[in-house]
Amino acid sequence: MFDLNDIVEMKKPHACGTNRWKIIRMGADIKIQCTGCQHIVLMSRRDFTKKMKKVLEKAPKDEKD
């Protein structure tokens, strides 16, 4: 589904106009960073799975460590 360092698209765009987010932390909570303005958002895994639309880019294998 999604993994660390993947680029995802959310259902609603960010206020800066970009709709590309990088997953920077995973656990019970998911931390994502806007690729446009570098704003960081922390949300529960449940909220994240509801608000995520699709995975745009999978992270390269060497970045997952």
BELHULIN-V986384 format. One record per run of one state. SS is the DSSP state (helix for helix, strand for strand, loop for the rest). FROM is the first residue (numbers start at 1). TO is the last residue. If there is no record, write none. Layout:
ss=SS from=FROM to=TO
ss=SS from=FROM to=TO
//
This chain:
ss=loop from=1 to=6
ss=strand from=7 to=10
ss=loop from=11 to=20
ss=strand from=21 to=25
ss=loop from=26 to=28
ss=strand from=29 to=34
ss=loop from=35 to=39
ss=strand from=40 to=44
ss=helix from=45 to=51
ss=strand from=52 to=57
ss=loop from=58 to=60
ss=helix from=61 to=64
ss=loop from=65 to=65
//
